Amino acid sequence: MPLLLGIDNGLTVTKAVIFDETGQPISIARRRVAQSMPRPRHVERDMDDLWTQTAAAIAEAIANCPRPASEILAVAATAHGDGVYLLDERRRPLGPGILSLDSRAAEIAAHWDTDGTADTALQRTGQTPHASAPSALLAWIRDHDPQRFSRIAHVLACKDWLRFCLTGEIATDLTEASTSFTDVETQVFAKDILPIFGLAQLEGALPPILNPSDIAGYVTPHAAQATGLVAGTPVAAGLHDVTASSLGAGGYGHGRIAIVAGTYSINETVSAAPHTDKRWFCRNGLSRGEWNNMSISPASAANYDWFLDTFCQTDKHAAEAAGRSLHVDIIPEIQQAMAQPSTAIFHPFLFGSPMGADASAAFFGLRGWQDRGQALRAVIEGIAFNHRIHVDALREGFAPDSAVLTGGISRSPLFSQIFADVLQIPVEVTDTDEAAAWGAALCAGVAAGIFTDCADEPRDLKQLTKTYIPDPTRSARLDRRYEIFLDLAKVLEPIWPRIEALGGEKQ
């Protein structure tokens, strides 16, 4: 039985997962990749270290695999979208990679909203530029680091850098190409788009576009030595991790919304024609003639992780010492809080929001007699409320009738039921621990000739899927809380910039 390697690089961890052709993971290895935040709103990481850690993860996965690396027929990578990873003419990193959490270009994106650039971009590319879009980040580098800008020879996404390290070949894929510079109708780069953002001189720096399952190159001897892979192993082009996650979880397709609750609130649905709107990105799907409509914001499960890391460290260490997960102890607290009335509401805007870069997180309605469970309930509900903002937009545009939820939160039946009740739509959860890596591996499987196309899922998804049906009583109660959630945001809209300005005051 042949093997496939899927590489999944997130914002803090890079993973290598070896699957057999039935989709069963048989070896997994992880490495942390350090972030640096040299200044407010700057979120970066060293590109060489990213490759070093990814190569180490691959080597560990191969070393722990009960079968030899020669049985890995193909490799594909997925990674966070947006941000930029730049190379000079020698094909060496041109400074650190910029992550999708970076918001240094927020003022540029805001200016484009007022001067007509954003409207033009939406019409031509299918999306409004935002703070971490390649268009905005490259414009920031042009304005603030012109020497670096003048040396840009190749503009890549994260997974494209990793694939380059494996193969020595420059390319991107259909899904990743559409983050800023493709024509929404033709789905390829167009000469008139870079000038929209004042970036005309970068035309030669955009990489060739491949289909996600096309062979982009082969593992070089140097990469083979670093990873343990066999030199000459085919490497597929791969895909954006948002698309990979929905594909791997069985949520990619027409008539449904794929929801990824991770660092970002990701909500997407597929269409057979481009349909543009400021509320979502109309990006390329897995193949030409298919579009993936993504409504997203950096405001999801990372808020829950922040709460546990910030306020529950003692309990976390105690649970780990006892061989348990903190979640085992926390869930009953939240269940108890759910059974009681609560005034607590939380805006999950620690890292960003759908309301702009100035919006910040906050608790409202807290009382002295409320406990940690009530606060955590508010956090989880706030995360689901934020997803609903995006899901409601997609429902209006595409009328999907079901949703598929993935991400760490989906492992909790309580949290999955909250999503169903908040969204008022059946929510399916597929038993897939490494959805994004499996989505990449499916592309590798097509490149290797094992599967006919990327959606050629070998698993019996019906056996792996549990469906959560909305409870009408709970949905009505949560609907009232959601209205207050939105009203608070509306009231705070003129105040958020004033709050943000406090961060720039000298002490």
Secondary structure, 3 states (H helix, E strand, C coil): CCEEEEEEECCCEEEEEEEECCCCEEEEEEEECCCECCCCCCCEECHHHHHHHHHHHHHHHHHHCCCCHHHEEEEEEEECCCCEEEECCCCCECCCEECCCCCCCHHHHHHHHHHCHHHHHHHHHCCCCCCCCHHHHHHHHHHHCHHHHHCCCEEECHHHHHHHHHHCCCCEEHHHHCCCCECCCCCCECCCCHHHHCCHHHHHHCCCEECCCCEEEECCHHHHHHHCCCCCCEEECCEEHHHHHHHHCCCCCCCEEEEEECCCEEEEEEECCCCCECCEEEEECCCCCCEEEEEEECCCCHHHHHHHHHHCHHHHHHHHHCCCCHHHHHHHHHHHHHCCCCCCEEECCCCCCCCCCCCCCEEECCCCCCCHHHHHHHHHHHHHHHHHHHHHHHHHHHCCCEEEEECHHHHCHHHHHHHHHHHCCCEEEECCCCHHHHHHHHHHHHHCCCCCCCCCCCCCHHHHEEEECCCHHHHHHHHHHHHHHHHHHHHHCCCHHHHHHHCCCCC
